[in-house]
Amino acid sequence: MHRSSFWSGLVVVGFALLALYWIIPTYAGRAIMRGMPPDLLPRVAAWIMLLSGLCVVATSAFRMVQNGERLIAADIDWRAFGWAAWPFLYVGGCVYLLTLTKVTYLGVPMIALMLVLLGERRWYVVIPCSIAPVGLLYLLSVHLMRVGVV
C-alpha cells in the first residue's frame, strides 16, 4: 500500500511541476486588464497539488523505510493492472468519440454506461448522475454564447 502511495504521490508532484513550469506559463494567457490574472488560480491549484504530493511521498517513504519495503517490486499483478487501466481506456475512447459528435448526443449514454460498468445498479442514481453534467454543460454553453463569451 505504501509503495503505490509513494509512486502516486510522485506522479502528482511531476504533474504539478509540469503545470507550473510549462502548461500554465504557455497556455494561461496574459492579463491585459485590471483584476485577477488568468494564471493565478491554476498556479494556486498547482502549488496545492505539489505540496499534497510531497506530503504523500514523504509519508509513504517514511512508512516504507520503517517497514523495510522496497521502492520497486518485480512481481507485477497484471490482472490488477488491467483492472485499474480499463476506466482510463474507456474514458479515452469516449473522448475520441466525442470529437466526432456532440456531447449532447453521446454524453448521457457514455456516463450511464460507465456508472453501470463501475457497479452502480440503482436507476435513480444512474439517470440523474448521467443527465446532470451534460445538461449543465449545455446550459452553460448556451448562456456563454448568449452573453458573447464563446
PLY file of the C-alpha trace (Angstrom):
ply
format ascii 1.0
element vertex 150
property float x
property float y
property float z
element edge 149
property int vertex1
property int vertex2
end_header
0.00 0.00 0.00
2.77 2.43 0.84
4.58 1.69 -2.42
1.55 2.61 -4.54
1.02 5.76 -2.47
4.68 6.69 -2.99
4.50 6.35 -6.76
1.09 8.05 -6.95
2.50 10.97 -4.97
5.47 11.18 -7.35
3.10 11.31 -10.33
1.13 14.14 -8.69
4.37 16.02 -7.94
5.52 15.52 -11.54
2.25 16.80 -12.97
2.28 19.80 -10.63
5.82 20.69 -11.73
4.83 20.24 -15.38
1.86 22.55 -14.83
3.93 25.18 -13.00
6.81 25.30 -15.45
5.22 24.58 -18.82
1.42 24.29 -19.04
0.43 27.40 -17.06
3.08 29.78 -18.47
2.38 28.59 -22.01
-1.42 28.44 -22.02
-2.73 30.68 -19.21
-2.55 33.89 -21.21
-1.74 37.43 -20.20
-3.75 39.85 -18.08
-4.32 42.95 -20.20
-6.92 44.48 -17.89
-7.00 45.04 -14.16
-8.27 42.29 -11.96
-7.23 38.75 -11.22
-4.51 37.46 -13.54
-5.62 34.44 -15.58
-2.76 32.30 -14.26
-3.39 32.92 -10.55
-5.97 30.20 -9.87
-4.12 27.49 -11.85
-0.88 28.39 -10.05
-2.54 28.15 -6.64
-4.03 24.76 -7.58
-0.68 23.53 -8.88
1.09 24.58 -5.67
-1.57 22.79 -3.60
-1.07 19.68 -5.76
2.70 19.94 -5.34
2.55 20.28 -1.57
-0.02 17.49 -1.22
2.01 15.17 -3.43
5.17 15.90 -1.46
3.33 15.10 1.78
2.14 11.77 0.36
5.63 10.93 -0.94
7.30 11.79 2.37
4.77 9.90 4.48
4.81 6.77 2.34
8.63 6.82 2.01
8.92 7.04 5.79
6.50 4.11 6.22
8.33 2.06 3.57
11.68 2.59 5.31
10.06 1.80 8.64
8.56 -1.47 7.31
11.60 -2.42 5.22
9.73 -2.32 1.89
11.43 -1.74 -1.45
10.52 1.09 -3.85
10.19 -1.22 -6.84
8.79 -4.73 -6.82
9.45 -7.26 -9.57
6.16 -9.07 -9.06
3.57 -7.08 -11.01
0.00 -8.25 -10.79
-1.01 -7.80 -14.42
-4.66 -8.67 -13.77
-4.90 -5.89 -11.18
-3.07 -3.56 -13.57
-5.56 -4.32 -16.35
-8.48 -3.88 -13.98
-7.10 -0.49 -12.93
-6.44 0.57 -16.55
-9.83 -0.13 -18.16
-11.58 3.03 -16.88
-8.81 5.15 -18.45
-9.16 3.30 -21.74
-12.94 3.72 -21.61
-12.68 7.46 -20.97
-10.06 7.82 -23.72
-12.36 6.06 -26.16
-15.26 8.26 -25.09
-13.20 11.40 -25.59
-12.32 10.22 -29.08
-15.99 9.52 -29.89
-16.96 12.94 -28.55
-14.57 14.56 -31.04
-16.68 13.01 -33.78
-20.08 14.13 -32.49
-21.68 16.47 -29.96
-21.55 15.84 -26.23
-25.33 16.24 -26.00
-25.80 13.19 -28.23
-23.40 10.71 -26.63
-22.61 12.19 -23.21
-25.53 10.78 -21.25
-25.25 7.18 -22.51
-21.47 7.19 -22.03
-21.70 8.40 -18.43
-24.56 6.00 -17.68
-22.63 3.05 -19.13
-19.54 3.99 -17.12
-21.59 4.09 -13.92
-23.11 0.69 -14.68
-19.69 -0.78 -15.51
-18.38 0.55 -12.20
-21.12 -1.37 -10.41
-23.93 1.12 -9.85
-27.29 -0.60 -10.25
-29.75 1.93 -8.81
-31.54 3.62 -11.71
-32.43 6.63 -9.54
-28.69 7.27 -9.16
-27.56 6.43 -12.71
-30.10 8.61 -14.52
-29.59 11.91 -12.64
-25.81 11.45 -12.40
-25.55 10.95 -16.14
-28.00 13.68 -17.17
-26.86 16.45 -14.79
-23.30 17.04 -16.13
-24.39 17.04 -19.77
-27.40 19.24 -19.04
-25.38 21.73 -17.02
-22.67 21.84 -19.69
-25.34 22.51 -22.31
-26.94 25.29 -20.24
-23.55 26.84 -19.51
-22.53 26.82 -23.16
-25.88 28.30 -24.24
-25.53 31.03 -21.60
-21.94 31.83 -22.61
-22.93 32.00 -26.28
-25.80 34.31 -25.41
-23.52 36.57 -23.42
-20.96 36.53 -26.22
-18.06 34.87 -24.43
-17.93 31.81 -26.70
0 1
1 2
2 3
3 4
4 5
5 6
6 7
7 8
8 9
9 10
10 11
11 12
12 13
13 14
14 15
15 16
16 17
17 18
18 19
19 20
20 21
21 22
22 23
23 24
24 25
25 26
26 27
27 28
28 29
29 30
30 31
31 32
32 33
33 34
34 35
35 36
36 37
37 38
38 39
39 40
40 41
41 42
42 43
43 44
44 45
45 46
46 47
47 48
48 49
49 50
50 51
51 52
52 53
53 54
54 55
55 56
56 57
57 58
58 59
59 60
60 61
61 62
62 63
63 64
64 65
65 66
66 67
67 68
68 69
69 70
70 71
71 72
72 73
73 74
74 75
75 76
76 77
77 78
78 79
79 80
80 81
81 82
82 83
83 84
84 85
85 86
86 87
87 88
88 89
89 90
90 91
91 92
92 93
93 94
94 95
95 96
96 97
97 98
98 99
99 100
100 101
101 102
102 103
103 104
104 105
105 106
106 107
107 108
108 109
109 110
110 111
111 112
112 113
113 114
114 115
115 116
116 117
117 118
118 119
119 120
120 121
121 122
122 123
123 124
124 125
125 126
126 127
127 128
128 129
129 130
130 131
131 132
132 133
133 134
134 135
135 136
136 137
137 138
138 139
139 140
140 141
141 142
142 143
143 144
144 145
145 146
146 147
147 148
148 149
